[in-house]
Amino acid sequence: MIGIGTWVTGFVASFTLVAMIGAQNTMVMRQGIRRDHVGLVVLVCILSEIVLITSGTAGVGVLAARHPLVMEVLAWVGAAYLLGYAVMSFRSAARPKAMVVTGTGSARTVVLAVLGATFLNPQTYLDTMVLLGNLANRFGEPGRWIFTAGALSASALWFVALGFGARALSGLLGRPTTWRWIDTGVGVMMLGLAGKLVLAA
C-alpha cells in the first residue's frame, strides 16, 4: 500500500505541473491540430521527461537547490524566456490564424523545435529536476523511484492525450477564435510564472 500511495503522489505531483499550458504543451497542441509528426512529437516529449525527472531523482535537482546562485540564475533566465514567450503569445492572439492540416513538416525541424521548447525553458528544469527531484528524494529508497515511476506515468499519459486528442479535435481547435483564447491564456500564464520566478530570485 505504501508503494501505491507513493506512486499516486508522484503521478499527481507530475500531472499538476505538466498539465499547465506553456511553450511545450502549446507546441504539442499545434502539431496535433496540424497532424504533423504527432507520434514523434509525443515520443520526444516523453523521452525528455524521462531524462529530466530521473536526473532530478538521481540528485541533480537537490544539488542545484543547494547552490543559491544556480537557482537565482535559473530564475532570472527563466523569467526572461517566459516574458518573451508571453509577448509572442499576445502577438499571435492579436492576429489569430486557422490551424490547417499540413503533415509536410521536416521531422528534423519538428524534433529540434520540440527540444528547444523543452530544454531552452528554465522553468522546465525548476519543475522537473528541482521540484519533483526534491519531492522524490523525501521518500528514500526505494520510494523515490516509485514516486518517479508515478511522475513519468503522468507525463506520458498527458502528452499522449494532448497530442492525439488535439489531432482528433483539429476541426474545433484549429479555428482562429479558439487560438485567440489559447494564446491569450498562454500569455497571461507566462507573465504569472515570470513574476513568480522574479519574486523567488
C-alpha positions in Angstrom: 0.0 0.0 0.0 2.9 2.4 0.8 4.2 1.8 -2.7 0.9 2.5 -4.3 0.5 5.7 -2.3 3.9 6.9 -3.3 3.2 6.2 -6.9 0.0 8.1 -6.8 1.7 11.0 -5.1 4.3 11.1 -7.9 1.6 10.8 -10.5 -0.5 13.7 -9.1 2.5 16.0 -8.5 3.8 15.5 -12.0 0.4 15.8 -13.7 -0.3 19.1 -11.8 2.9 20.5 -13.3 2.9 19.0 -16.8 -0.7 19.9 -17.4 0.0 23.7 -17.2 -0.3 25.3 -20.6 3.2 26.5 -21.6 5.6 26.6 -24.6 6.0 22.8 -24.8 2.3 22.0 -24.4 1.3 24.7 -26.9 3.6 23.2 -29.5 2.3 19.7 -28.9 -1.2 21.0 -29.5 -0.3 22.9 -32.6 1.4 19.8 -34.1 -1.6 17.7 -33.1 -4.0 20.0 -34.8 -1.8 20.1 -38.0 -1.5 16.3 -37.8 2.2 16.8 -38.4 4.5 14.1 -36.9 2.3 13.8 -33.8 3.7 10.5 -32.7 7.3 11.8 -33.0 6.5 14.9 -31.0 4.8 12.9 -28.2 7.8 10.5 -28.1 10.4 13.3 -27.9 8.4 14.9 -25.0 8.1 11.6 -23.1 11.8 10.8 -23.6 12.8 14.4 -22.4 10.7 14.0 -19.3 12.4 10.7 -18.5 15.8 12.3 -18.8 14.8 15.4 -16.7 12.7 13.7 -14.0 15.2 10.8 -13.4 18.1 13.2 -13.3 16.2 15.1 -10.6 15.6 11.9 -8.6 19.2 10.9 -9.0 20.2 14.1 -7.2 20.9 16.7 -9.8 17.9 18.8 -8.6 18.9 18.6 -5.0 22.5 19.6 -5.9 21.2 22.6 -7.8 18.9 23.6 -5.0 21.8 23.7 -2.5 23.6 26.3 -4.6 21.6 29.6 -4.4 23.5 31.2 -7.3 22.5 28.5 -9.7 18.8 28.8 -8.6 19.0 32.6 -9.0 20.4 32.5 -12.5 17.8 29.9 -13.5 15.1 32.1 -12.1 16.2 35.3 -14.0 16.9 33.4 -17.3 13.5 31.7 -16.9 11.7 34.9 -16.3 13.3 36.5 -19.4 12.3 33.5 -21.5 8.8 33.4 -20.2 8.3 37.2 -20.8 9.5 36.7 -24.4 7.1 33.9 -24.9 4.3 35.9 -23.4 4.9 38.7 -25.9 4.8 36.2 -28.8 1.6 34.7 -27.5 -0.1 38.1 -27.2 1.0 38.9 -30.8 -0.4 35.7 -32.0 -3.7 36.4 -30.1 -3.9 39.8 -31.8 -3.6 38.1 -35.3 -5.0 34.6 -34.9 -4.8 32.2 -37.8 -6.6 29.0 -38.5 -4.5 25.8 -37.9 -4.7 23.7 -41.0 -3.7 20.1 -41.6 -0.3 20.1 -43.2 1.7 16.9 -42.4 4.5 18.2 -44.5 7.0 19.5 -41.9 10.5 18.1 -41.8 10.9 15.5 -39.0 14.3 17.0 -38.1 12.8 20.5 -37.9 10.0 19.3 -35.7 12.3 17.4 -33.3 14.6 20.4 -32.9 11.6 22.7 -32.3 10.3 20.4 -29.6 13.7 20.0 -27.9 14.0 23.8 -28.0 10.6 24.3 -26.4 11.6 21.8 -23.7 15.3 22.4 -22.9 15.5 26.2 -23.6 12.9 26.9 -21.0 14.5 27.1 -17.5 11.0 26.6 -15.9 11.2 23.0 -17.1 14.3 22.4 -15.0 12.8 24.0 -12.0 9.6 21.9 -12.3 11.1 18.6 -13.2 14.6 18.4 -11.8 14.4 20.7 -8.8 10.8 20.4 -7.6 10.0 16.8 -8.5 13.5 15.8 -7.7 13.3 17.2 -4.2 9.8 15.6 -3.6 11.1 12.2 -4.8 14.1 12.2 -2.6 11.9 12.7 0.5 10.8 9.1 0.1 14.2 7.5 0.4 14.9 4.0 -1.1 13.1 2.6 -3.0 10.3 5.1 -2.5 11.9 7.8 -4.6 11.9 5.6 -7.7 8.3 4.5 -7.1 7.5 8.3 -6.9 9.4 8.8 -10.2 7.6 6.0 -11.9 4.3 7.7 -11.0 5.6 11.0 -12.2 6.7 9.6 -15.5 3.4 7.7 -16.0 1.5 11.0 -15.6 3.8 12.8 -18.1 3.4 10.0 -20.7 -0.3 9.9 -20.3 -0.6 13.7 -20.6 1.5 14.0 -23.8 -0.3 11.1 -25.5 -3.7 12.6 -24.6 -2.7 16.1 -25.6 -1.1 15.3 -28.9 -3.6 12.7 -30.2 -6.5 14.5 -28.6 -5.6 17.7 -30.4 -5.4 15.7 -33.7 -8.8 14.2 -33.1 -10.3 17.7 -32.3 -8.4 19.5 -35.1 -11.6 20.9 -36.6 -12.7 22.6 -33.4 -9.2 23.6 -32.1 -8.0 24.8 -35.4 -10.3 27.8 -35.5 -8.8 31.3 -35.2 -11.1 32.2 -32.4 -10.0 29.2 -30.4 -6.4 30.1 -30.8 -7.0 33.7 -29.8 -8.2 32.5 -26.5 -5.5 29.8 -26.2 -2.7 32.3 -27.0 -4.1 34.9 -24.6 -4.3 32.4 -21.8 -0.8 31.2 -22.5 0.5 34.8 -22.4 -1.2 35.6 -19.1 0.1 32.3 -17.6 3.6 33.0 -18.8 3.5 36.5 -17.3 2.4 35.0 -14.0 5.1 32.4 -14.0 7.7 35.0 -14.9 6.6 37.2 -11.9 6.7 34.2 -9.6 10.3 33.4 -10.7 11.4 37.0 -10.2 9.9 37.1 -6.7 11.6 33.9 -5.8 15.0 35.1 -7.1 
